[in-house]
Structure formats: C-alpha cells, structure tokens
Amino acid sequence: MIVEYIRYRLPDELSAEFEQAYGRASRLLAQAPQCVDYELSRCVDEPACYTLRIAWTSAQDHLEGFRRGELFPAFLAEIRPYIGMIEEMRHYKPTAVRGAGGSVPTLYEWLGGTEALERLTERFYEKVMADELIGPLFAHMDSDHPRYVAMWLAEVFGGPARYTGERGGYPHMLRMHLGKAITEAQRRRWVSLLADAADEVGLPDDPEFRAAFMGYIEWGTRLALANSQPGATPMDQAPVPRWGWGIAPPYKPSS
C-alpha cells in the first residue's frame, strides 16, 4: 500500500465549493479498485489549508491503473479548478511505527452510526410485520416507527440525544409499552428477529460488540415485558439508558 498526500491552500470563499467538488469526486474514488480509502481534512489552525489523504494499493496502481482508467476523467473534471492551489502532491510509504491509541469508540460509532441503525430497523420491522406472533402488536404502526426506534438505539449506544430532545425520552418510550401485555414468547421472537436483521444488514459481528449489543436487547426487552403487564407500576421518569462495552473491551484486529 502507498499513501498519497495532496495539500491545498485556497481562499476562504472557495472552501464550500471545494468541499462540494471533492464530495462529488469522492464517488469516483469509492468506485476505484485501486483506492483503499480516502479522507479530506481541513486545518483548524489555518482554515485555508486542506490535506487530502488517499491510500492506494500501490503507486503503480494509482499512476497507471487509476489515472489511465475510465474513472479518472470525471474525477479530474471535478477537481481541475483547484489544481493550481496544490502545495504538495507526493506518495508516502507507511513505516512500522504505527498503532492504536487508548481512545475507546462508543457502540454507536463502532456499529456505523445512525445510517446503520436505520438500515437495521427498516429490515427488522419488515420481518416483524411478516411475523404471525409479534406482527399483530404492530398492526397500527406509524410509518416512521422504524426511524424512531433507530433514534432511540442511537442515543442508548452513545450517539446523539435526539430521542430525548425530539421524542420525549424515556417517558415516551415507556408509554409505548404500557398495557400491551407482551408475552415471553413475543419477547423472544423480537430478540431473535432483531439478531437476524443485524446479520442481514451487516452490523459488526465481532464477539465483543455482539455481546454488548445483545446484552442491551435482552435487558431492554425484559424491562419492556415487565412494564407492559396489567397492573405494572414502573418508574415513570428516568433518563434514556446509556449502554457501553461492559466487561469485554472493543475488538481490535491485529495489525
């Protein structure tokens, strides 16, 4: 692998259109088999400075594969207005000096954020609606319900607190379960279908993540079952729970 760094310096009035142009150009990089990954960063100390990092499978693949390939003309058309503002454009070979720091990602970050959760809940509720056991519980489901559940899970797993800010937080979620008389069989089916949906949409399947993810699902569904029973008197005011990794640390692949 080889890493290309392209450093730009451009007037502030061009920054927005520059980022938009690279947003369009990045779609070509995403299609290129020679491109491993890419990232455009803007300097905080000198906002006029940008650095584009592109990892290529090799320098030859970049110069002869991508640049002579069918994707390059469209890529070049997007960035051509800014070529004169390049201060450096070089290839670098990574050294053996590298490693991970001590920062621990949230479960929300690890699983892929809101987009991944919305894929999960869309697929999950498709399965729910086709299920004879728990489908009837959702017969009158709001079409936005999957998105709201994704919003809840995002907040639970360490993402933005939108469910609290936009949907009323824990008290609102509690009201969704009161009086439903959920059975243990329905709870188990809910858990099973969600696990199947997580596999189908490609949520991380490392043991550490799945243990934490399913730990919350077990805890949350058992609480919902208890709160849904006739005569239940659950606490009506509480914060949205925040779920972390638990005992097992996040999985780190060996380098």
Rosetta blueprint (number, residue, H / E / L):
1 M L
2 I E
3 V E
4 E E
5 Y E
6 I E
7 R E
8 Y E
9 R E
10 L L
11 P L
12 D H
13 E H
14 L H
15 S H
16 A H
17 E H
18 F H
19 E H
20 Q H
21 A H
22 Y H
23 G H
24 R H
25 A H
26 S H
27 R H
28 L H
29 L H
30 A H
31 Q H
32 A L
33 P L
34 Q L
35 C E
36 V E
37 D E
38 Y E
39 E E
40 L E
41 S E
42 R E
43 C L
44 V L
45 D L
46 E L
47 P L
48 A L
49 C E
50 Y E
51 T E
52 L E
53 R E
54 I E
55 A E
56 W E
57 T L
58 S L
59 A H
60 Q H
61 D H
62 H H
63 L H
64 E H
65 G H
66 F H
67 R L
68 R L
69 G L
70 E L
71 L L
72 F H
73 P H
74 A H
75 F H
76 L H
77 A H
78 E H
79 I H
80 R H
81 P H
82 Y H
83 I H
84 G H
85 M H
86 I E
87 E E
88 E E
89 M E
90 R E
91 H E
92 Y E
93 K L
94 P L
95 T L
96 A L
97 V L
98 R L
99 G L
100 A L
101 G L
102 G L
103 S L
104 V L
105 P L
106 T L
107 L H
108 Y H
109 E H
110 W H
111 L H
112 G L
113 G H
114 T H
115 E H
116 A H
117 L H
118 E H
119 R H
120 L H
121 T H
122 E H
123 R H
124 F H
125 Y H
126 E H
127 K H
128 V H
129 M H
130 A L
131 D L
132 E L
133 L L
134 I L
135 G H
136 P H
137 L H
138 F H
139 A L
140 H L
141 M L
142 D L
143 S L
144 D L
145 H H
146 P H
147 R H
148 Y H
149 V H
150 A H
151 M H
152 W H
153 L H
154 A H
155 E H
156 V H
157 F L
158 G L
159 G L
160 P L
161 A L
162 R H
163 Y H
164 T H
165 G H
166 E H
167 R H
168 G L
169 G H
170 Y H
171 P H
172 H H
173 M H
174 L H
175 R H
176 M L
177 H L
178 L L
179 G L
180 K L
181 A L
182 I L
183 T L
184 E H
185 A H
186 Q H
187 R H
188 R H
189 R H
190 W H
191 V H
192 S H
193 L H
194 L H
195 A H
196 D H
197 A H
198 A H
199 D H
200 E H
201 V L
202 G L
203 L L
204 P L
205 D L
206 D L
207 P H
208 E H
209 F H
210 R H
211 A H
212 A H
213 F H
214 M H
215 G H
216 Y H
217 I H
218 E H
219 W H
220 G H
221 T H
222 R H
223 L H
224 A H
225 L H
226 A H
227 N H
228 S L
229 Q L
230 P L
231 G L
232 A L
233 T L
234 P L
235 M L
236 D L
237 Q L
238 A L
239 P L
240 V L
241 P L
242 R L
243 W L
244 G L
245 W L
246 G L
247 I L
248 A L
249 P L
250 P L
251 Y L
252 K L
253 P L
254 S L
255 S L
